[in-house]
Amino acid sequence: MKCEENTKLVARKNLVASTDLKKGKVITYDDIEALRPNINGMSPMNIKYIIGKKLIKDMQQGELFSIDIMID
């Protein structure tokens, strides 16, 4: 149903930085929060792709994670 699609969009979450993070930081579970709403960010289902990666730029608290700001 159309009304359920809108609810589903609002209920989705994004992975964001839980605190300010510095370039070179290796990401751990403590560095990540899942917050609403989902605005073109990474789903919590993708957390396994973030853990253990190294940041190539500083992140501010609440900033969305994206695969292009991390390396292996």
All heavy atoms as a GROMACS GRO file, in nm:
protein
  568
    1MET      N    1   0.083  -0.118   0.000
    1MET     CA    2   0.000   0.000   0.000
    1MET      C    3   0.088   0.125   0.000
    1MET      O    4   0.195   0.126   0.058
    1MET     CB    5  -0.090   0.001   0.124
    1MET     CG    6  -0.191  -0.112   0.129
    1MET     SD    7  -0.294  -0.100   0.276
    1MET     CE    8  -0.420   0.008   0.214
    2LYS      N    9   0.038   0.227  -0.062
    2LYS     CA   10   0.112   0.352  -0.072
    2LYS      C   11   0.143   0.413   0.065
    2LYS      O   12   0.255   0.457   0.090
    2LYS     CB   13   0.031   0.452  -0.156
    2LYS     CG   14   0.103   0.578  -0.187
    2LYS     CD   15   0.213   0.555  -0.289
    2LYS     CE   16   0.267   0.688  -0.336
    2LYS     NZ   17   0.386   0.674  -0.412
    3CYS      N   18   0.047   0.412   0.156
    3CYS     CA   19   0.069   0.470   0.289
    3CYS      C   20   0.175   0.391   0.367
    3CYS      O   21   0.251   0.448   0.444
    3CYS     CB   22  -0.060   0.481   0.368
    3CYS     SG   23  -0.138   0.322   0.404
    4GLU      N   24   0.184   0.261   0.347
    4GLU     CA   25   0.285   0.180   0.414
    4GLU      C   26   0.424   0.209   0.360
    4GLU      O   27   0.522   0.202   0.433
    4GLU     CB   28   0.251   0.032   0.399
    4GLU     CG   29   0.130  -0.009   0.479
    4GLU     CD   30   0.091  -0.154   0.456
    4GLU    OE1   31   0.152  -0.221   0.370
    4GLU    OE2   32   0.000  -0.200   0.524
    5GLU      N   33   0.436   0.241   0.232
    5GLU     CA   34   0.565   0.276   0.174
    5GLU      C   35   0.622   0.400   0.241
    5GLU      O   36   0.740   0.406   0.271
    5GLU     CB   37   0.552   0.298   0.024
    5GLU     CG   38   0.529   0.171  -0.054
    5GLU     CD   39   0.509   0.198  -0.202
    5GLU    OE1   40   0.556   0.302  -0.251
    5GLU    OE2   41   0.448   0.112  -0.267
    6ASN      N   42   0.539   0.500   0.265
    6ASN     CA   43   0.585   0.622   0.331
    6ASN      C   44   0.631   0.593   0.474
    6ASN      O   45   0.732   0.646   0.519
    6ASN     CB   46   0.474   0.728   0.333
    6ASN     CG   47   0.446   0.782   0.195
    6ASN    OD1   48   0.531   0.778   0.108
    6ASN    ND2   49   0.326   0.831   0.174
    7THR      N   50   0.559   0.508   0.546
    7THR     CA   51   0.596   0.471   0.682
    7THR      C   52   0.729   0.397   0.682
    7THR      O   53   0.814   0.420   0.768
    7THR     CB   54   0.487   0.384   0.747
    7THR    OG1   55   0.365   0.457   0.746
    7THR    CG2   56   0.523   0.346   0.888
    8LYS      N   57   0.748   0.309   0.586
    8LYS     CA   58   0.871   0.231   0.577
    8LYS      C   59   0.991   0.324   0.556
    8LYS      O   60   1.096   0.305   0.615
    8LYS     CB   61   0.859   0.131   0.462
    8LYS     CG   62   0.966   0.026   0.462
    8LYS     CD   63   0.932  -0.092   0.373
    8LYS     CE   64   0.936  -0.059   0.227
    8LYS     NZ   65   0.923  -0.176   0.140
    9LEU      N   66   0.976   0.426   0.475
    9LEU     CA   67   1.085   0.521   0.451
    9LEU      C   68   1.123   0.597   0.577
    9LEU      O   69   1.240   0.617   0.606
    9LEU     CB   70   1.046   0.621   0.341
    9LEU     CG   71   1.043   0.567   0.199
    9LEU    CD1   72   0.989   0.673   0.105
    9LEU    CD2   73   1.181   0.522   0.155
   10VAL      N   74   1.025   0.638   0.655
   10VAL     CA   75   1.051   0.714   0.777
   10VAL      C   76   1.113   0.626   0.884
   10VAL      O   77   1.197   0.669   0.961
   10VAL     CB   78   0.920   0.778   0.828
   10VAL    CG1   79   0.940   0.842   0.964
   10VAL    CG2   80   0.869   0.881   0.729
   11ALA      N   81   1.074   0.498   0.889
   11ALA     CA   82   1.121   0.407   0.993
   11ALA      C   83   1.263   0.359   0.970
   11ALA      O   84   1.328   0.312   1.062
   11ALA     CB   85   1.026   0.288   1.003
   12ARG      N   86   1.316   0.369   0.851
   12ARG     CA   87   1.452   0.323   0.822
   12ARG      C   88   1.555   0.409   0.894
   12ARG      O   89   1.531   0.525   0.924
   12ARG     CB   90   1.477   0.327   0.672
   12ARG     CG   91   1.397   0.224   0.599
   12ARG     CD   92   1.430   0.227   0.453
   12ARG     NE   93   1.348   0.132   0.381
   12ARG     CZ   94   1.326   0.135   0.253
   12ARG    NH1   95   1.382   0.229   0.179
   12ARG    NH2   96   1.251   0.046   0.196
   13LYS      N   97   1.671   0.349   0.916
   13LYS     CA   98   1.777   0.420   0.987
   13LYS      C   99   1.903   0.428   0.902
   13LYS      O  100   1.920   0.355   0.806
   13LYS     CB  101   1.809   0.348   1.118
   13LYS     CG  102   1.694   0.350   1.216
   13LYS     CD  103   1.734   0.284   1.345
   13LYS     CE  104   1.620   0.293   1.445
   13LYS     NZ  105   1.658   0.239   1.575
   14ASN      N  106   1.991   0.522   0.940
   14ASN     CA  107   2.122   0.540   0.879
   14ASN      C  108   2.230   0.510   0.981
   14ASN      O  109   2.210   0.530   1.100
   14ASN     CB  110   2.145   0.688   0.841
   14ASN     CG  111   2.071   0.729   0.720
   14ASN    OD1  112   2.074   0.662   0.619
   14ASN    ND2  113   2.006   0.843   0.728
   15LEU      N  114   2.346   0.469   0.933
   15LEU     CA  115   2.463   0.456   1.019
   15LEU      C  116   2.535   0.590   1.021
   15LEU      O  117   2.568   0.645   0.916
   15LEU     CB  118   2.555   0.346   0.969
   15LEU     CG  119   2.496   0.205   0.973
   15LEU    CD1  120   2.592   0.105   0.913
   15LEU    CD2  121   2.459   0.166   1.116
   16VAL      N  122   2.558   0.642   1.142
   16VAL     CA  123   2.624   0.772   1.160
   16VAL      C  124   2.734   0.760   1.265
   16VAL      O  125   2.736   0.666   1.346
   16VAL     CB  126   2.524   0.882   1.202
   16VAL    CG1  127   2.414   0.899   1.098
   16VAL    CG2  128   2.464   0.854   1.339
   17ALA      N  129   2.826   0.856   1.264
   17ALA     CA  130   2.932   0.861   1.364
   17ALA      C  131   2.873   0.894   1.501
   17ALA      O  132   2.798   0.990   1.514
   17ALA     CB  133   3.037   0.964   1.324
   18SER      N  134   2.909   0.816   1.602
   18SER     CA  135   2.856   0.839   1.737
   18SER      C  136   2.929   0.954   1.807
   18SER      O  137   2.876   1.013   1.900
   18SER     CB  138   2.865   0.712   1.821
   18SER     OG  139   3.000   0.672   1.834
   19THR      N  140   3.051   0.985   1.762
   19THR     CA  141   3.131   1.096   1.815
   19THR      C  142   3.214   1.152   1.700
   19THR      O  143   3.213   1.096   1.590
   19THR     CB  144   3.230   1.049   1.926
   19THR    OG1  145   3.320   0.954   1.868
   19THR    CG2  146   3.158   0.988   2.043
   20ASP      N  147   3.286   1.260   1.724
   20ASP     CA  148   3.379   1.310   1.624
   20ASP      C  149   3.489   1.205   1.605
   20ASP      O  150   3.542   1.151   1.703
   20ASP     CB  151   3.443   1.442   1.667
   20ASP     CG  152   3.343   1.558   1.670
   20ASP    OD1  153   3.235   1.545   1.608
   20ASP    OD2  154   3.375   1.660   1.732
   21LEU      N  155   3.521   1.174   1.480
   21LEU     CA  156   3.622   1.073   1.448
   21LEU      C  157   3.730   1.135   1.361
   21LEU      O  158   3.700   1.212   1.270
   21LEU     CB  159   3.558   0.954   1.376
   21LEU     CG  160   3.443   0.885   1.448
   21LEU    CD1  161   3.375   0.782   1.357
   21LEU    CD2  162   3.493   0.819   1.576
   22LYS      N  163   3.855   1.099   1.387
   22LYS     CA  164   3.968   1.155   1.314
   22LYS      C  165   4.009   1.066   1.196
   22LYS      O  166   3.996   0.943   1.202
   22LYS     CB  167   4.090   1.172   1.407
   22LYS     CG  168   4.069   1.274   1.516
   22LYS     CD  169   4.066   1.412   1.457
   22LYS     CE  170   4.054   1.517   1.566
   22LYS     NZ  171   4.030   1.648   1.511
   23LYS      N  172   4.064   1.130   1.094
   23LYS     CA  173   4.120   1.060   0.979
   23LYS      C  174   4.220   0.955   1.030
   23LYS      O  175   4.296   0.982   1.122
   23LYS     CB  176   4.192   1.160   0.889
   23LYS     CG  177   4.259   1.100   0.770
   23LYS     CD  178   4.328   1.208   0.689
   23LYS     CE  179   4.407   1.148   0.575
   23LYS     NZ  180   4.475   1.252   0.495
   24GLY      N  181   4.215   0.834   0.975
   24GLY     CA  182   4.305   0.727   1.016
   24GLY      C  183   4.247   0.636   1.123
   24GLY      O  184   4.302   0.530   1.151
   25LYS      N  185   4.134   0.675   1.183
   25LYS     CA  186   4.070   0.594   1.287
   25LYS      C  187   4.018   0.464   1.227
   25LYS      O  188   3.958   0.463   1.120
   25LYS     CB  189   3.953   0.675   1.346
   25LYS     CG  190   3.859   0.596   1.435
   25LYS     CD  191   3.908   0.593   1.577
   25LYS     CE  192   3.802   0.542   1.672
   25LYS     NZ  193   3.815   0.401   1.703
   26VAL      N  194   4.043   0.352   1.295
   26VAL     CA  195   3.985   0.224   1.256
   26VAL      C  196   3.850   0.213   1.326
   26VAL      O  197   3.841   0.223   1.449
   26VAL     CB  198   4.078   0.107   1.294
   26VAL    CG1  199   4.011  -0.026   1.260
   26VAL    CG2  200   4.212   0.120   1.221
   27ILE      N  201   3.746   0.193   1.249
   27ILE     CA  202   3.609   0.196   1.299
   27ILE      C  203   3.575   0.073   1.383
   27ILE      O  204   3.603  -0.039   1.343
   27ILE     CB  205   3.508   0.207   1.182
   27ILE    CG1  206   3.538   0.329   1.096
   27ILE    CG2  207   3.364   0.210   1.233
   27ILE    CD1  208   3.534   0.459   1.168
   28THR      N  209   3.512   0.099   1.499
   28THR     CA  210   3.463  -0.008   1.587
   28THR      C  211   3.312   0.013   1.606
   28THR      O  212   3.257   0.116   1.568
   28THR     CB  213   3.532  -0.002   1.726
   28THR    OG1  214   3.492   0.118   1.792
   28THR    CG2  215   3.684  -0.007   1.713
   29TYR      N  216   3.249  -0.084   1.669
   29TYR     CA  217   3.105  -0.073   1.696
   29TYR      C  218   3.073   0.051   1.780
   29TYR      O  219   2.969   0.114   1.763
   29TYR     CB  220   3.052  -0.198   1.767
   29TYR     CG  221   3.036  -0.317   1.676
   29TYR    CD1  222   3.131  -0.417   1.672
   29TYR    CD2  223   2.925  -0.326   1.593
   29TYR    CE1  224   3.117  -0.526   1.588
   29TYR    CE2  225   2.909  -0.435   1.507
   29TYR     CZ  226   3.006  -0.535   1.506
   29TYR     OH  227   2.990  -0.642   1.422
   30ASP      N  228   3.163   0.088   1.871
   30ASP     CA  229   3.140   0.205   1.957
   30ASP      C  230   3.137   0.337   1.879
   30ASP      O  231   3.088   0.437   1.929
   30ASP     CB  232   3.247   0.213   2.066
   30ASP     CG  233   3.235   0.102   2.167
   30ASP    OD1  234   3.125   0.047   2.184
   30ASP    OD2  235   3.338   0.068   2.230
   31ASP      N  236   3.191   0.338   1.759
   31ASP     CA  237   3.197   0.460   1.676
   31ASP      C  238   3.072   0.482   1.594
   31ASP      O  239   3.060   0.584   1.524
   31ASP     CB  240   3.317   0.453   1.581
   31ASP     CG  241   3.449   0.439   1.654
   31ASP    OD1  242   3.465   0.506   1.758
   31ASP    OD2  243   3.536   0.362   1.608
   32ILE      N  244   2.977   0.388   1.599
   32ILE     CA  245   2.862   0.388   1.508
   32ILE      C  246   2.731   0.393   1.585
   32ILE      O  247   2.714   0.326   1.687
   32ILE     CB  248   2.863   0.262   1.420
   32ILE    CG1  249   2.993   0.253   1.342
   32ILE    CG2  250   2.743   0.260   1.326
   32ILE    CD1  251   3.013   0.119   1.274
   33GLU      N  252   2.636   0.474   1.533
   33GLU     CA  253   2.498   0.476   1.582
   33GLU      C  254   2.406   0.458   1.463
   33GLU      O  255   2.442   0.495   1.351
   33GLU     CB  256   2.464   0.610   1.646
   33GLU     CG  257   2.524   0.634   1.781
   33GLU     CD  258   2.475   0.765   1.840
   33GLU    OE1  259   2.498   0.870   1.778
   33GLU    OE2  260   2.415   0.760   1.947
   34ALA      N  261   2.288   0.405   1.487
   34ALA     CA  262   2.185   0.394   1.384
   34ALA      C  263   2.073   0.491   1.421
   34ALA      O  264   2.010   0.476   1.525
   34ALA     CB  265   2.132   0.252   1.377
   35LEU      N  266   2.054   0.592   1.337
   35LEU     CA  267   1.955   0.696   1.365
   35LEU      C  268   1.857   0.711   1.249
   35LEU      O  269   1.890   0.679   1.134
   35LEU     CB  270   2.024   0.830   1.390
   35LEU     CG  271   2.120   0.838   1.508
   35LEU    CD1  272   2.184   0.976   1.515
   35LEU    CD2  273   2.048   0.807   1.637
   36ARG      N  274   1.741   0.764   1.279
   36ARG     CA  275   1.640   0.794   1.177
   36ARG      C  276   1.650   0.939   1.138
   36ARG      O  277   1.698   1.020   1.216
   36ARG     CB  278   1.500   0.768   1.232
   36ARG     CG  279   1.472   0.625   1.253
   36ARG     CD  280   1.331   0.607   1.302
   36ARG     NE  281   1.308   0.466   1.328
   36ARG     CZ  282   1.215   0.419   1.405
   36ARG    NH1  283   1.132   0.500   1.465
   36ARG    NH2  284   1.201   0.291   1.423
   37PRO      N  285   1.600   0.980   1.026
   37PRO     CA  286   1.547   0.901   0.916
   37PRO      C  287   1.659   0.861   0.821
   37PRO      O  288   1.769   0.913   0.828
   37PRO     CB  289   1.451   0.996   0.846
   37PRO     CG  290   1.515   1.130   0.864
   37PRO     CD  291   1.580   1.123   1.001
   38ASN      N  292   1.628   0.771   0.730
   38ASN     CA  293   1.725   0.727   0.630
   38ASN      C  294   1.722   0.825   0.514
   38ASN      O  295   1.624   0.836   0.443
   38ASN     CB  296   1.689   0.587   0.581
   38ASN     CG  297   1.790   0.535   0.480
   38ASN    OD1  298   1.858   0.610   0.412
   38ASN    ND2  299   1.800   0.405   0.469
   39ILE      N  300   1.830   0.898   0.497
   39ILE     CA  301   1.841   0.995   0.387
   39ILE      C  302   1.964   0.960   0.306
   39ILE      O  303   2.072   1.015   0.326
   39ILE     CB  304   1.853   1.139   0.441
   39ILE    CG1  305   1.738   1.168   0.537
   39ILE    CG2  306   1.856   1.241   0.328
   39ILE    CD1  307   1.752   1.298   0.611
   40ASN      N  308   1.951   0.861   0.220
   40ASN     CA  309   2.060   0.819   0.132
   40ASN      C  310   2.185   0.776   0.207
   40ASN      O  311   2.296   0.796   0.159
   40ASN     CB  312   2.095   0.929   0.031
   40ASN     CG  313   1.979   0.963  -0.056
   40ASN    OD1  314   1.900   0.876  -0.094
   40ASN    ND2  315   1.964   1.089  -0.088
   41GLY      N  316   2.170   0.720   0.324
   41GLY     CA  317   2.284   0.672   0.401
   41GLY      C  318   2.294   0.522   0.397
   41GLY      O  319   2.223   0.454   0.324
   42MET      N  320   2.387   0.469   0.477
   42MET     CA  321   2.407   0.324   0.485
   42MET      C  322   2.312   0.263   0.588
   42MET      O  323   2.300   0.312   0.699
   42MET     CB  324   2.551   0.293   0.525
   42MET     CG  325   2.651   0.333   0.420
   42MET     SD  326   2.818   0.279   0.461
   42MET     CE  327   2.805   0.105   0.418
   43SER      N  328   2.248   0.157   0.550
   43SER     CA  329   2.157   0.085   0.637
   43SER      C  330   2.235   0.013   0.746
   43SER      O  331   2.348  -0.031   0.724
   43SER     CB  332   2.080  -0.018   0.554
   43SER     OG  333   2.018  -0.114   0.637
   44PRO      N  334   2.176  -0.004   0.865
   44PRO     CA  335   2.241  -0.083   0.969
   44PRO      C  336   2.272  -0.226   0.924
   44PRO      O  337   2.359  -0.290   0.979
   44PRO     CB  338   2.138  -0.082   1.083
   44PRO     CG  339   2.065   0.046   1.064
   44PRO     CD  340   2.055   0.063   0.915
   45MET      N  341   2.203  -0.273   0.823
   45MET     CA  342   2.231  -0.406   0.770
   45MET      C  343   2.371  -0.413   0.708
   45MET      O  344   2.424  -0.522   0.686
   45MET     CB  345   2.124  -0.444   0.667
   45MET     CG  346   1.987  -0.462   0.730
   45MET     SD  347   1.856  -0.487   0.610
   45MET     CE  348   1.907  -0.639   0.535
   46ASN      N  349   2.432  -0.298   0.679
   46ASN     CA  350   2.564  -0.293   0.616
   46ASN      C  351   2.677  -0.267   0.715
   46ASN      O  352   2.789  -0.237   0.673
   46ASN     CB  353   2.565  -0.185   0.508
   46ASN     CG  354   2.474  -0.220   0.393
   46ASN    OD1  355   2.469  -0.335   0.350
   46ASN    ND2  356   2.400  -0.123   0.344
   47ILE      N  357   2.650  -0.277   0.844
   47ILE     CA  358   2.750  -0.245   0.945
   47ILE      C  359   2.877  -0.331   0.928
   47ILE      O  360   2.988  -0.284   0.953
   47ILE     CB  361   2.693  -0.257   1.088
   47ILE    CG1  362   2.784  -0.186   1.186
   47ILE    CG2  363   2.667  -0.401   1.125
   47ILE    CD1  364   2.722  -0.164   1.322
   48LYS      N  365   2.862  -0.453   0.879
   48LYS     CA  366   2.978  -0.542   0.862
   48LYS      C  367   3.078  -0.487   0.761
   48LYS      O  368   3.195  -0.523   0.764
   48LYS     CB  369   2.932  -0.681   0.819
   48LYS     CG  370   2.860  -0.684   0.686
   48LYS     CD  371   2.803  -0.822   0.658
   48LYS     CE  372   2.717  -0.815   0.533
   48LYS     NZ  373   2.634  -0.933   0.520
   49TYR      N  374   3.034  -0.396   0.673
   49TYR     CA  375   3.124  -0.336   0.574
   49TYR      C  376   3.200  -0.216   0.629
   49TYR      O  377   3.289  -0.164   0.564
   49TYR     CB  378   3.046  -0.293   0.449
   49TYR     CG  379   2.975  -0.408   0.383
   49TYR    CD1  380   2.836  -0.412   0.379
   49TYR    CD2  381   3.045  -0.514   0.326
   49TYR    CE1  382   2.770  -0.519   0.319
   49TYR    CE2  383   2.980  -0.620   0.267
   49TYR     CZ  384   2.843  -0.622   0.264
   49TYR     OH  385   2.778  -0.728   0.206
   50ILE      N  386   3.166  -0.172   0.750
   50ILE     CA  387   3.229  -0.056   0.811
   50ILE      C  388   3.330  -0.095   0.919
   50ILE      O  389   3.438  -0.036   0.928
   50ILE     CB  390   3.121   0.036   0.871
   50ILE    CG1  391   3.032   0.093   0.761
   50ILE    CG2  392   3.185   0.149   0.951
   50ILE    CD1  393   2.918   0.176   0.814
   51ILE      N  394   3.295  -0.194   0.999
   51ILE     CA  395   3.380  -0.236   1.111
   51ILE      C  396   3.518  -0.276   1.058
   51ILE      O  397   3.530  -0.355   0.965
   51ILE     CB  398   3.316  -0.352   1.189
   51ILE    CG1  399   3.180  -0.312   1.245
   51ILE    CG2  400   3.408  -0.400   1.301
   51ILE    CD1  401   3.182  -0.194   1.339
   52GLY      N  402   3.622  -0.218   1.120
   52GLY     CA  403   3.760  -0.252   1.082
   52GLY      C  404   3.817  -0.168   0.970
   52GLY      O  405   3.936  -0.176   0.940
   53LYS      N  406   3.734  -0.085   0.906
   53LYS     CA  407   3.783   0.004   0.799
   53LYS      C  408   3.850   0.126   0.860
   53LYS      O  409   3.821   0.165   0.972
   53LYS     CB  410   3.669   0.051   0.709
   53LYS     CG  411   3.593  -0.060   0.640
   53LYS     CD  412   3.671  -0.115   0.526
   53LYS     CE  413   3.580  -0.211   0.449
   53LYS     NZ  414   3.648  -0.293   0.357
   54LYS      N  415   3.939   0.190   0.784
   54LYS     CA  416   4.010   0.310   0.829
   54LYS      C  417   3.953   0.432   0.757
   54LYS      O  418   3.934   0.429   0.635
   54LYS     CB  419   4.158   0.297   0.798
   54LYS     CG  420   4.242   0.409   0.855
   54LYS     CD  421   4.386   0.401   0.811
   54LYS     CE  422   4.456   0.286   0.877
   54LYS     NZ  423   4.602   0.288   0.850
   55LEU      N  424   3.927   0.538   0.833
   55LEU     CA  425   3.874   0.662   0.774
   55LEU      C  426   3.981   0.734   0.695
   55LEU      O  427   4.096   0.743   0.736
   55LEU     CB  428   3.823   0.755   0.884
   55LEU     CG  429   3.697   0.714   0.957
   55LEU    CD1  430   3.666   0.813   1.068
   55LEU    CD2  431   3.580   0.703   0.861
   56ILE      N  432   3.942   0.790   0.581
   56ILE     CA  433   4.035   0.870   0.501
   56ILE      C  434   4.006   1.019   0.516
   56ILE      O  435   4.069   1.102   0.451
   56ILE     CB  436   4.034   0.829   0.352
   56ILE    CG1  437   3.896   0.845   0.290
   56ILE    CG2  438   4.084   0.687   0.337
   56ILE    CD1  439   3.891   0.823   0.140
   57LYS      N  440   3.911   1.053   0.605
   57LYS     CA  441   3.882   1.192   0.637
   57LYS      C  442   3.821   1.199   0.776
   57LYS      O  443   3.772   1.099   0.828
   57LYS     CB  444   3.788   1.256   0.535
   57LYS     CG  445   3.644   1.211   0.542
   57LYS     CD  446   3.556   1.293   0.450
   57LYS     CE  447   3.411   1.291   0.493
   57LYS     NZ  448   3.372   1.387   0.591
   58ASP      N  449   3.827   1.316   0.838
   58ASP     CA  450   3.761   1.337   0.967
   58ASP      C  451   3.609   1.328   0.949
   58ASP      O  452   3.556   1.362   0.843
   58ASP     CB  453   3.794   1.475   1.024
   58ASP     CG  454   3.938   1.490   1.069
   58ASP    OD1  455   4.008   1.388   1.082
   58ASP    OD2  456   3.980   1.604   1.091
   59MET      N  457   3.541   1.283   1.054
   59MET     CA  458   3.394   1.281   1.056
   59MET      C  459   3.346   1.352   1.181
   59MET      O  460   3.408   1.342   1.287
   59MET     CB  461   3.341   1.137   1.059
   59MET     CG  462   3.359   1.061   0.931
   59MET     SD  463   3.283   0.896   0.942
   59MET     CE  464   3.108   0.938   0.936
   60GLN      N  465   3.236   1.424   1.167
   60GLN     CA  466   3.173   1.488   1.282
   60GLN      C  467   3.064   1.398   1.337
   60GLN      O  468   3.006   1.317   1.264
   60GLN     CB  469   3.112   1.622   1.241
   60GLN     CG  470   3.213   1.724   1.200
   60GLN     CD  471   3.146   1.856   1.164
   60GLN    OE1  472   3.028   1.863   1.135
   60GLN    NE2  473   3.224   1.962   1.168
   61GLN      N  474   3.036   1.413   1.466
   61GLN     CA  475   2.930   1.336   1.528
   61GLN      C  476   2.801   1.354   1.448
   61GLN      O  477   2.765   1.465   1.410
   61GLN     CB  478   2.908   1.382   1.672
   61GLN     CG  479   2.802   1.303   1.743
   61GLN     CD  480   2.784   1.348   1.888
   61GLN    OE1  481   2.843   1.446   1.931
   61GLN    NE2  482   2.703   1.276   1.961
   62GLY      N  483   2.732   1.244   1.418
   62GLY     CA  484   2.606   1.248   1.345
   62GLY      C  485   2.621   1.245   1.194
   62GLY      O  486   2.523   1.233   1.122
   63GLU      N  487   2.745   1.253   1.145
   63GLU     CA  488   2.769   1.249   1.000
   63GLU      C  489   2.744   1.109   0.947
   63GLU      O  490   2.778   1.009   1.011
   63GLU     CB  491   2.912   1.291   0.970
   63GLU     CG  492   2.944   1.304   0.823
   63GLU     CD  493   3.084   1.356   0.798
   63GLU    OE1  494   3.145   1.415   0.889
   63GLU    OE2  495   3.132   1.338   0.686
   64LEU      N  496   2.683   1.101   0.830
   64LEU     CA  497   2.653   0.972   0.767
   64LEU      C  498   2.779   0.900   0.722
   64LEU      O  499   2.869   0.962   0.666
   64LEU     CB  500   2.565   0.993   0.644
   64LEU     CG  501   2.425   1.048   0.664
   64LEU    CD1  502   2.363   1.082   0.530
   64LEU    CD2  503   2.340   0.948   0.739
   65PHE      N  504   2.784   0.769   0.747
   65PHE     CA  505   2.891   0.688   0.692
   65PHE      C  506   2.862   0.660   0.546
   65PHE      O  507   2.746   0.645   0.506
   65PHE     CB  508   2.900   0.553   0.765
   65PHE     CG  509   2.978   0.558   0.892
   65PHE    CD1  510   2.913   0.569   1.013
   65PHE    CD2  511   3.115   0.553   0.890
   65PHE    CE1  512   2.984   0.574   1.132
   65PHE    CE2  513   3.188   0.558   1.008
   65PHE     CZ  514   3.122   0.568   1.129
   66SER      N  515   2.967   0.655   0.466
   66SER     CA  516   2.955   0.612   0.327
   66SER      C  517   3.084   0.537   0.293
   66SER      O  518   3.190   0.563   0.350
   66SER     CB  519   2.934   0.729   0.232
   66SER     OG  520   3.046   0.814   0.231
   67ILE      N  521   3.073   0.443   0.205
   67ILE     CA  522   3.185   0.355   0.173
   67ILE      C  523   3.304   0.432   0.112
   67ILE      O  524   3.418   0.389   0.125
   67ILE     CB  525   3.138   0.239   0.081
   67ILE    CG1  526   3.233   0.120   0.091
   67ILE    CG2  527   3.119   0.284  -0.060
   67ILE    CD1  528   3.229   0.049   0.223
   68ASP      N  529   3.278   0.547   0.052
   68ASP     CA  530   3.385   0.622  -0.014
   68ASP      C  531   3.475   0.701   0.082
   68ASP      O  532   3.571   0.764   0.039
   68ASP     CB  533   3.329   0.714  -0.123
   68ASP     CG  534   3.235   0.818  -0.070
   68ASP    OD1  535   3.170   0.794   0.032
   68ASP    OD2  536   3.226   0.924  -0.131
   69ILE      N  537   3.447   0.698   0.212
   69ILE     CA  538   3.533   0.768   0.308
   69ILE      C  539   3.616   0.672   0.392
   69ILE      O  540   3.675   0.710   0.491
   69ILE     CB  541   3.451   0.863   0.400
   69ILE    CG1  542   3.351   0.785   0.483
   69ILE    CG2  543   3.383   0.972   0.319
   69ILE    CD1  544   3.288   0.866   0.594
   70MET      N  545   3.621   0.544   0.348
   70MET     CA  546   3.694   0.441   0.422
   70MET      C  547   3.779   0.357   0.328
   70MET      O  548   3.749   0.344   0.210
   70MET     CB  549   3.594   0.348   0.492
   70MET     CG  550   3.510   0.415   0.597
   70MET     SD  551   3.381   0.308   0.657
   70MET     CE  552   3.252   0.342   0.538
   71ILE      N  553   3.888   0.302   0.384
   71ILE     CA  554   3.970   0.206   0.312
   71ILE      C  555   3.991   0.084   0.399
   71ILE      O  556   3.969   0.088   0.520
   71ILE     CB  557   4.106   0.266   0.269
   71ILE    CG1  558   4.184   0.317   0.391
   71ILE    CG2  559   4.088   0.377   0.167
   71ILE    CD1  560   4.326   0.362   0.361
   72ASP      N  561   4.040  -0.026   0.339
   72ASP     CA  562   4.066  -0.148   0.415
   72ASP      C  563   4.181  -0.134   0.508
   72ASP      O  564   4.269  -0.061   0.499
   72ASP     CB  565   4.092  -0.265   0.320
   72ASP     CG  566   3.963  -0.307   0.247
   72ASP    OD1  567   3.857  -0.299   0.309
   72ASP    OD2  568   3.973  -0.347   0.132
   0.00000   0.00000   0.00000
